Every structure is written in structure tokens, then in C-alpha cells.
Amino acid sequence: MKSLALGFACLTTSVALAQAPDVRIRGDLSLGMASSKEYSLGGRTYTPLGRHSVITLQTYLPVGLRVVFAERVQPIKNDPDDDAFDEYYVEDPGSWRVGKQYVPFGGGAFFHQSVQAARIDSNLALGGVPLAIAIADGGNGRQYGVVGRIGGRGLGLSFAVGRHWGVNSSSMALTQSLQKPEGLGNGWKQAVGVDIYRRSQKFVYRTEAIVLRQPEGTSKDKEAGDFLVTYDLGHRHSAFAGVSKVFGDRETFTRLGCVYNAAKGIQLEGTYRLTDRNFRDFSIFLHVRF
């Protein structure tokens, strides 16, 4: 599927060049330093939850399609997804997308995985509830099957069936090290999740839970939950606190942080994380978007 998706994207781009397309370059960069028990203070360009810094080339076709190539600035050590590209796909925005992409599951707290997939976005006939579903094939030992989410921003139900879901470093990063992911050949055959978003005056509440079944390799059955509260300090500054838990395990994972809005497209974020009452890691990042 990878070669097919790349070929499709290249073909579409070639057609676009013959039709005077609108080409744009975007950047989403996270430049920072982090320190933990596992490693000394050092610089990196991906966040504590495995969100990559990317440079993106977007081509808009006259026929309404969009072609996207997003290249990663730095890989994550031991990440099964060692592709230089974070995403590459062709899409009819709001309708369908083909190529490597982040598949729809929850709010991204637990399952945040980029896979070669074909996605369709629609609405249920009853009530017009949004529906996103994708058929994925990441290759040998990687994600394969069907994944989707039903619901709007306020409430969503998600599912994944197939093989090797959750093997990437950016999956389950709230409760495990980025450098110690589930890994190739592991993961789960089934996953079900729920995510809730609520806003009340200056507070934003996000809750997400996931149930993982039929483990493969060294993975085990798992249920996990996360609760995050963000407070608006004004002028687009904010403070946040979150708690994550793998049910059945003793450990509780806590994170505290703040975001300072320095200028348009520029933010400074500091995060302090604990495992139970013990220091887990500290990071400070400069986020630049253009």
C-alpha cells in the first residue's frame, strides 16, 4: 500500500503542476530540551508525547483535491515507524483521503499513529453524526485492519480491529516511554475507546479511555484512562494538569504544565511529569508554526 499511495500522490502532483496549482509550505516545529531518569538533559524536536516537528508541502489542485507531504525533522529512537515522512496523502477534504495519515481514533491521547490507509469521512443517516473510518495496512508487523471514530468534538466512540494496533512510540505515550514502545510484531487485535470534550467558562475538560484486547507478542490486555484540565489564563496563555492511569497497575502518571503565547504562531511550553510521586521527566519546548 505504501508504494501505491506514494505513486498516487506523485501522479496527482504531476497533474497538478500542469494545471497551475496553489503550492504552500507549512512548518510545525517543536524545538526543546528534556531530562528524565532515563536520559540526561538534551535537545530534540519531538514532544514528550511523540508529536513530530514537520515541514509540510501542500499542493491544492484546481479540481478541489489536496496533496500533502509532511517530512519529519528528527526520528524517535526505537520507534517502529521509522519513515522519514510523517504523512503523505491525497484527499478530497472532508470526503476521503488515501496515503500515510493519522488514523481516526479518540482524541489522540492514547492512539496517535500514522499508517498507510484509505479513509472516508461521512455522516450517519440517523442524526447526521460524523463518521470517520479507515482501512489500514502499515506493512509487516505494523498496523493492519479497520479503524474508525463515530461522533463529534464533544463525544466520540472509537474502534480498531485487525493486527498490531498501538505499536508506535506515539501510542500509549502517556503511560510508557517513547523509547520503549510496544514494538514491531506486538500490539493488539482489538481496541475500543471513548473521548469526551467539555468547555466551561475558562476551563476545558478532556477525558479519554481505551480498552485493548487480544494482545500479540509481548503485549498484554490493557485498560487505560486519561483526564486533562486546561485553564485559560488570558491572552492565549494557559495552564494544564492531567492524570493518566493503566487500570490494574499501581502506577499513576501526572503531568503539570503551562503554555505562554509569545507571538502569533510562537508558543513556549513547559511540562513536568511524575510517576506516582516520583520525578518522571521535565521538558521545555518552543513551538513555531508558520
N, C-alpha and C positions, 0 to 999 in steps of 0.2 A: 504493500500500500504506500510506503514511503516514496518509492520511485515513481509510482503513478501520480501521487499528489504533487511531487516536485515537477514532473513533466507537465501536468495540467496547469500549474502555476506559471511555468516558463512559457508555455504555449499562449496562455491568456495574456501574459505580459507582452509577448511579441506582437500579438494582435493589437494590444493597447498602444504600443509605440507607433503603429501605423495609423492610429486614429487620434493623434494629439491628446494623450491622456493628461490628467492632472496628477502630478507626482509630488509627494510630500515626504519630508524626512522628519521623524519624531525621535525624541530621546526620553527615556525614563531611567534615570541614573540614581543609584543609592551608593554613596561613597562614604565609608566609615571605618570604625575600628571596633573590635570586640575582644573581650577577655573572658575566660572561663577556667574551670578546673582542668579541662582537657587541653587547653592551649593558652599560650601567653598572649599579651596584647599584640594585635596585628591588624593590618588593613585588609579590607575585602570589599567587593562590590555586589554582594547579595545580602539580604536582610536576615535576621535571626530565624525567620520562618521560611527561608529559601526562596524569596522573591528576587528574581534576577534583575540586574541592570541590563537594559536592552537599547539598541539603536534600531529603529524601525523605518523601513521604506514602504510607503503606501502608494499604490497606484489606483486611481479612480478612472474607470472606463466610461466612455460616453453612454454605454448601454446600461449603466447603473451598477455594474459589478465592481468589487474592490479586491485587489491583490495585495497581500501583506507578507513581508519578510522581516522578521524580528531576530536580530543576532545578539547572543549573549556576550557580555563583556568578560565574564570570568566563570569557569565551571565550579561546581561544588565537589569537593573531594569525596570519592566513593559513591557518587550519585549514579544509579543505573541509567539515567537519562543523560548521557554524555554528549548529546548532539550540540553542535555549535549554534544551532538555531533554536530559539525558544518557541517560535511559531513560524509557520509558513502556510498560507492558505488562500483560497479563492472563495469569495462569498457574495451572495445577494443579501445585503444587510437586513436582518430581521426575518429572513426566509430560510436560507440554507448556507452551509459552509463545508468545504472539503479541503483537507490538508492537516498539518500538525497544529493542534489547538488545545486550549484548556477546556476539558470536557465539563459539561454541566453537572455539578453535584454540590448541594448545600450552598453555604455562603463562603466556602473556601477555607474554613478553619481547619478541617481535617484532611479532606481530599482536595489537593490542589495539584493536578497532574496534567501535563501536556502530552498528548498522544496523537498519532495519525488516526484521523477519524472523519466520518461523514455525518454532519449534524443537520437536523431540521428543527426550525422554530415555528410553532403554531399556537393555536388556542383550542381548548376543548369546546365541543359544540354546546355543552351544557354549562352556562355561566360565563363562557369566554375566558376561563382560567388559562394563563400562559403554560405552555408545554414545550420543553426542550429535550430532545432525545438524540443520541449519537451512537453509531456503530463504530467501534474502535479496533485497531489492530496495530499494536506497538512493536510487534516482532517477537522473536524467541525469548521466552522468559519474562516478557513485559505484558502490559495491559492488553486484554483481548475480550471483546464481548459487547454488551449493550449497557449504556449508562444514560440516566436522564433525571430531570427535575420537573415537578409539577407545582405551580404556584407563583405568586407574585413576590414583590420585595418583602412584604410583611410576614408571609408564612410560606414555607416550601417543604415538599416531601421529595426525597431523592432515592434512587436505587441504582445498583450496578450488579450485573450478573456476567459471568464469564470466567476469566482466569487472571491471576496476578494483579488484582487491583491493589493500589496503595504501596507499590514497591519504590516509588521515587523518594528522594530526600525531602521534597516539599510536602509530602503527605505525612500526616501524624507528627509534624514538626513541633507541635505544641507540647508533646509528651515524650519525645525522643530526640536524640542528637541528629543534626543534619548529616554528620559524618558517619552515622550508624543507622542507615535506612533499613527497611525490610530486605531489600536487595533482590537481584535477578533470581527468578525461579520461585520466589516466595510470594507473599501477599495473600489475598482472599478471593474466593469464587463468588461470594455474595456480600453485598453491603446495602444497608438501609439507613437513611438519615433524615433528620428534621431540622430546619433552621427557622428562627423567629427574629424579626427586627421590629423594634418599637422606639418611637421618639416621644419624649415628654418634656416640653419646655427646653431646657438646656442639656437634658440628659438623653443619650442614645443607649439602648439596651440591645445586645445581640446574644442570642443563645443558640447553641448547636449541639446536637447529639448524633452519635453514629453507632451502629451495631454491625460487627464484622463476623462473618461465619464461613465455614468450610475453608480453613486455612490451608496453605500449601507450603511445603518446605519446612522451615523453622518457625514460621508464623503461628500464632495461636488465636483462638476465638477471643474477641475483644469487644468491650462496650466502653465508650468514652463520651465525655461531655465537656462543654466549654461555656463560660458565661463572661461577657465583656461589657463593661460600663464605660462610656466616654462622656466627659463633661466639657461643654463649650465655654471656654474662658473669655470669649470675645475676640474680635479681630482675627478670626480663624485660628486662634491658638486653642489647644485642648489638652486635657489630662485624661489618662485612662488607667483602668485596673481590670485585670482578668484572672480567672481561676479555671484551670483545666484538671480533669480527673479521669484516669482509667479505672473504671469501677472493678472492684475486686483486688486492686493493688493498694498498697499502703500510701504510696507517694501522691502528694498534691502539688501541682505546678502553678505558681503565682507569678504574675508579671505586673509591673508598675511602670508608668512612663508618661512623657509629655511631648507635645509637638508644638514647636514655635514656628509661626509663619513669617519668614524673613522678608519675602517679597513674592510677587506673582511667579508661581512655578518653582519657588525655592522654600524648602522647609528643613528644620533641624529637629531630629527626633532622638530622644534618649530613652532607653529601656533597661530596667533592672529586673532580673528574673531569679526566682528561688525554687528549689525543690524541697517541699516541706518548709522548714525554717532555715535551710542551708543555702548559701550562695550557689547559683547555677551559672549565670553569666551577666555581663553588663556590656551594652553597646551604645554607641552614639553615631548617628548617620546624618549626612547631608543629602536630602532628596532634591534632585533637579529634574524638572520636566519642561520640555520645550517641543 
